[in-house]
C-alpha cells in the first residue's frame, strides 16, 4: 500500500488560524468569490478543525466540525484535489464526531460536491438553497 504524501492533524483555530484561513481564503474567497464577510464567523474559535499538510509542510486542506455535528468549511487547494485528501479530511472530522459521541452529523454541500459526500454515506434531505450565491443541499449521516 502506498504511503500518503500528506498528513492530517487535528488543531484549534487559536493555534493554526493563519494556515486554516489561508486555505479558506484561496478556495472560498478568491476561487469561488464568496464575500469575505460571509466566510468568517464566530464558530471558528469553538469548532474542531483538521489541517492537511503535504510532506514538505505546505498547508493544503481543511475542514471543521462544531459540537452539534455540523461539518463545514471543507476546502482543498485546487492543485491538490482528486488525490484523496478531501476524503481524508472528512474521515478525520467523522472520527472527531465519534469521539464527541455524536449520533448524527450534517452539512450543507455545494451541489457540485454532492457525489463526493454520497460516496462517504451522506444522504440528501430537503431542497436546494443558496448560500453565498452558490447552490447547496443539506446532507446528513447517521454514525454507528
C-alpha positions as CSV (number, residue, x, y, z in Angstrom):
1,X,0.0,0.0,0.0
2,X,1.3,3.4,-1.0
3,X,2.1,5.8,1.9
4,X,0.0,9.0,1.7
5,X,2.0,12.1,0.7
6,X,0.1,14.3,3.2
7,X,-0.5,14.4,6.9
8,X,-3.8,15.2,8.7
9,X,-3.7,16.8,12.1
10,X,-6.5,17.9,14.5
11,X,-6.0,21.5,15.6
12,X,-7.6,24.6,17.1
13,X,-8.2,27.9,15.4
14,X,-6.3,29.6,18.1
15,X,-3.0,27.8,17.2
16,X,-3.4,27.4,13.4
17,X,-5.6,30.3,12.3
18,X,-3.1,31.5,9.7
19,X,-2.8,28.2,7.9
20,X,-6.6,27.4,8.1
21,X,-7.6,30.9,7.0
22,X,-5.1,30.9,4.1
23,X,-6.7,27.8,2.6
24,X,-10.2,29.0,3.0
25,X,-9.3,32.5,1.6
26,X,-7.8,30.9,-1.5
27,X,-10.7,28.4,-2.1
28,X,-13.8,30.3,-1.0
29,X,-13.0,34.0,-1.3
30,X,-10.6,34.0,-4.3
31,X,-11.7,30.9,-6.3
32,X,-15.4,30.8,-5.5
33,X,-15.9,34.5,-5.0
34,X,-17.6,34.1,-1.5
35,X,-17.8,37.6,0.1
36,X,-15.2,37.8,2.8
37,X,-17.7,38.9,5.5
38,X,-19.6,35.6,4.9
39,X,-16.6,33.4,5.3
40,X,-15.5,34.2,8.8
41,X,-17.8,33.6,11.7
42,X,-17.9,33.2,15.5
43,X,-17.7,29.4,15.3
44,X,-14.1,29.2,14.2
45,X,-12.8,29.6,17.8
46,X,-15.0,26.8,19.2
47,X,-15.1,24.3,16.3
48,X,-12.8,21.4,16.0
49,X,-10.5,21.8,12.9
50,X,-8.4,19.5,10.9
51,X,-5.5,20.6,8.7
52,X,-3.9,18.6,5.9
53,X,-0.3,19.4,5.0
54,X,1.9,18.0,2.3
55,X,5.0,16.1,3.4
56,X,7.1,19.3,2.7
57,X,4.9,21.2,5.1
58,X,2.5,23.1,2.8
59,X,-1.0,23.6,4.2
60,X,-3.3,22.1,1.6
61,X,-6.8,21.4,3.0
62,X,-9.0,22.0,6.0
63,X,-12.4,21.3,7.5
64,X,-14.2,21.9,10.8
65,X,-16.9,20.3,12.9
66,X,-19.0,22.1,15.5
67,X,-20.1,20.4,18.7
68,X,-23.6,20.0,17.3
69,X,-22.3,17.8,14.4
70,X,-22.3,20.5,11.7
71,X,-19.4,19.8,9.3
72,X,-18.3,22.7,7.3
73,X,-15.6,24.9,5.7
74,X,-14.2,21.9,3.9
75,X,-11.6,23.2,1.4
76,X,-8.8,21.6,-0.6
77,X,-6.4,23.8,-2.6
78,X,-7.1,23.3,-6.4
79,X,-3.8,21.7,-7.3
80,X,-4.3,19.0,-4.6
81,X,-7.8,17.9,-5.5
82,X,-8.7,14.4,-6.7
83,X,-5.9,12.8,-4.6
84,X,-7.9,11.5,-1.6
85,X,-7.1,14.5,0.6
86,X,-10.8,15.7,0.9
87,X,-11.9,12.2,1.8
88,X,-9.1,12.0,4.5
89,X,-10.2,15.4,5.9
90,X,-13.8,14.2,6.1
91,X,-12.9,10.9,7.7
92,X,-10.8,12.8,10.3
93,X,-13.9,15.0,11.1
94,X,-16.1,11.9,11.4
95,X,-13.6,10.5,13.9
96,X,-13.9,13.6,15.9
97,X,-17.7,13.3,15.8
98,X,-17.4,9.7,17.1
99,X,-15.2,10.8,19.9
100,X,-17.8,13.5,20.8
101,X,-20.3,10.7,20.9
102,X,-22.5,12.3,18.2
103,X,-25.2,10.1,16.7
104,X,-25.6,12.1,13.5
105,X,-23.6,14.7,11.6
106,X,-24.8,17.1,8.9
107,X,-23.5,19.6,6.4
108,X,-24.5,21.9,3.6
109,X,-22.9,20.6,0.4
110,X,-22.3,22.6,-2.7
111,X,-24.5,20.8,-5.3
112,X,-21.3,20.0,-7.3
113,X,-19.9,18.2,-4.2
114,X,-22.9,16.0,-3.5
115,X,-21.5,12.9,-5.2
116,X,-18.3,13.2,-3.1
117,X,-20.4,13.2,0.1
118,X,-22.7,10.4,-1.1
119,X,-19.6,8.2,-1.5
120,X,-19.0,8.7,2.2
121,X,-22.5,7.7,3.1
122,X,-24.2,11.1,3.4
123,X,-27.9,11.4,2.4
124,X,-29.5,14.5,0.9
125,X,-32.6,16.0,2.6
126,X,-34.7,18.9,1.5
127,X,-34.5,21.2,-1.5
128,X,-31.7,23.3,-2.9
129,X,-30.9,26.6,-1.3
130,X,-28.4,29.4,-2.0
131,X,-25.5,30.1,0.4
132,X,-23.2,32.9,-0.6
133,X,-24.8,32.7,-4.1
134,X,-23.8,29.0,-4.5
135,X,-26.5,26.2,-4.8
136,X,-26.3,23.9,-1.8
137,X,-28.3,20.9,-0.3
138,X,-28.4,19.7,3.3
139,X,-27.0,16.3,3.9
140,X,-26.7,14.1,6.9
141,X,-25.0,10.8,8.0
142,X,-26.1,8.6,10.9
143,X,-23.0,7.4,12.8
144,X,-22.7,3.8,14.1
